[in-house]
Amino acid sequence: MLGSTHGTLTTDSRRARVIACGEQPGPAVHGRPADVDDLDVSGRPLYAAVPDMDRFFRPESVAVVGASDAEGRPNTGITRQLVAWAERVGARLHPVHPGRPSVFGIPCSPSVADLPEQVDLAVLLVADPLPVIDQLAEAKARFAVVFASGFAETGAAGAAAQERLAAAVARSGMRLLGPNTNLNAFERFRDDLDGPAIALITQSGHQGRPVFALQELGIRLSHWAPTGNEADLETADFLSWFAERPEVGAIACYIEGLKDGRSFLLAADRAARRKVPVVAVKVGRTETGARTAASHTGKLTGADTVVDAALRQFGVIRVDGLDELQDTAALLARARPPVADGVVVYSISGGTGAHFADLATEAGLRLPVLSEAKQAELHQWIPEYLSVANPVDNGGHPVGDERGRKIIDAILDDPAVGVLICPITGPFPPLSDRLVKDLVDAAERTDKLVCVVWGSPVGTEPAYREVLLGSSRVATFRTAANCVTAVRAHLDHHRFTAHYRSPFDEAPRTPSPSFRKAQALMRPGQQLSEHAAKQLLRAYGIRVPREQLVTSAAAAVRAAGLVGYPVVMKASGAQIAHKTELGLVKVGLTSASQVRDAYRELTDIARHEGVALDGVLVCQMVERGVEMVVGVTHDELFGPTVTVGLGGLLVEVLHDVAVRVPPFGEEQARDMLGDLRGRALLDGVRGRPPADLDALVEVVLRVERMALELGDVLAELDINPLMVLPRGQGAVALDALAVCR
C-alpha cells in the first residue's frame, strides 16, 4: 500500500483511478513498456502514474459552485476572477447557486444536478464541500477545487474531516485540488514571452509570488499548482505531469511537507529521466521550521537529513531562499547544456575578481588556470602587470573600446571554458553600459553560458532594465551568492542527468532466498538478541566473526579453543541494547581460566541487572581495520532508509553518516562513502593500509536488500562496529542490533 497520513490507495483502487481519470503509466524503459502495476519486492509501485491534467489547466467547461455577484461578498471577487480566466482559456462557465437566476449575466444552475453539461472542472466556494463532492461524482466531473480551510491544518478534528473528504474523492473517480488552496492556478500568465518556461508548485500560495513575478523580468511561467493540504492531488502528481510538458524547462517547488515520500521520489525519478531540472525550497531544516510547517499544512515533515539525502539522490536541487529559487530555476530553465565545466571570472577590478573567485571556489566551481597561450592572447589588450590567469582582470579601460569585446570573445573561445561570469559591483557609465552590451552581443554568438551579477541596489539603470533583462541569452543576477548557487546547480544537474540510471529499473521484483531464511528469524514487536541478529546478517551473506553461543563455562572453554585465542565474550539476550555500558563484554581473553572467569562474571552481572540471556557468545577477536556503522531505520515519509558512517564511539560523537533511500545501486553506495567527512580514514592514514572499500560497498548493498525485503517487519538494524579490514580482506560485522516491527 501507499502510506499516507491523508488516506491510502490500494493497487486496485489506484488502477481504477488511472482508468477513470486518464492517468498515463510510467515511461517505457529500455524497450520495456512500463505499467502502473509494476511493483517492487515489497509491493510498492516502481513508476509514477501521470494524471492527465490537460482538462484541469485547459478545461472546456467549468462549474463555480457557490458563485456570487453580490458586492462585498468574498465569493464575488473569486467568481469574477474565474469568469475572466474561463474566457482566457476558452472554457464555458456555469455558475451554480440555488437562489440566483444569473451571476454576472450568466445563467445560473440551482444545483450541480441541474448543470447543462458534464464539466471538466468544478470550483467549490462552499464551507462544507463534502456533500457537493458526492453530487459532482454523480455528474461525472473530472476535477474539483476546494478553497475551504479548517481541515488537517487545524488539528485532529480537521484531519478527520479531511480524511472523509479524501475518501469521498477516492470513491468518486474524480481528482481534487485542496482543500485550503487558492486561486493561483487561475492567474493571468503573460503569453508574450518565449522560450522554455518555469512550472511552479507551491503549498503556500504567497510563497510562490516571487517566482510568479519573474514574468516581469521576461522569464516565462507556464503553470502554477497551489496544492494546499493535498487531500488528493499532491506535489508529486503535478511534478510528474509538468515533467512531460514540452514547454517546461524547469520546475520550481515550495514544499512544506510531503504527503507521501515514495510518490515524490517516483515523480522526481520521472523528471530525472526526462532531464527536467527540479528546484525546491523544502521547509523543515530546523525543529522550529518543521513544527511551523506541520501546523500550517498538517503534513509530516520528515527527518531533514533523510529528506535532504533523498532529494539529492534523485537530482532535486534544494535551495534555502525564495530568491535562490527564482534565480536557480530561471537559469536552469533557459540555459543550454554546458559544453565544459570550467568557469572564468572576468572583471574590471582585481579585488572584485579575487572576491568572486573565492566564493565560486568555495562553492565547488572549477576555475581552471588559463593556458599560457590564452594568457598571452589576452595580454594583447590587457596590460602585462594585470593577472589574466583566472580570474581575468582587465583594469577597467579596455571595456570602453573595441578591446572589451575581443577579450570576451577570446575567453569564450577557450575550449576549457563553459561559463563566463562577470560581476559588476555597481554602474559606472558609460563604461558599464559598453561592457553590458558587449556581454549581451557575445552571448548571442556562443553556446556557452554568460552570467552577469548586477550589484547595484537601485535596479533602474537602463543597462540593467533594458539591455541585460532584454537578453534571453545572458543570465542576470543581483547577488554573487545566488549566481554561484545557480551556476553550480546548472553544472550539477547536467552532470547528474548525463549519467542517470533510474534505481527503480533495477529494484528487485521477487524475494531472494535470503528473505525466506530471514522471515523465520523475525519476532514481531521484539528486539533480537545479538546472536539472532547475526544469524539475520548471515542469511544475507554478511560476514560475522567465528563464534559460538554457549550456556556453560565448560562449553565456553571448548568454544574458545575452536574459535581460536584471543577471544571476545559477550552476554547475548533480546533485552540487551548496550552491552558495554553494563559490563557485559570481555575482550582479549587468552586462556581457558580467563574464559571460565569471564563466563561466570557475565552471567552474574546479567542476573544482578535482571537481564535474561539466551547464552554467552564466544567470538573471534578482530582488531585491525576501520570501524564503520551500517544500518536501517524507518522514516515516516520514505519508509526504510540505509545509513553508513564512522562506527564505534565515533558514530555517537561525530554523527558522521550518509543516508540513502532504497532502491539504489553500487554507484550511490560508493557516493555515500564520499559524503562522509571522515572518508580519508578508509583510504589509510598515518601508515595504516587502505580499507577494503569493495567489501564495505557490498555490505551496504546487502543491507539495502534487507531494507527492501524486510522493510515492513524490520524497524531498525544497527551493525556497529562493522570492521572493514585492509584491502582485499573483506569486512566483518562484530556486533548487530535488530528490532522487529
Order of alpha helices (4+ residues) and beta strands (2+ residues): alpha-alpha-beta-alpha-beta-beta-beta-beta-alpha-beta-alpha-beta-beta-alpha-beta-alpha-beta-alpha-beta-alpha-alpha-beta-alpha-beta-alpha-alpha-beta-alpha-beta-alpha-beta-beta-alpha-alpha-alpha-beta-alpha-beta-alpha-beta-alpha-beta-alpha-beta-beta-beta-alpha-beta-alpha-alpha-alpha-beta-beta-beta
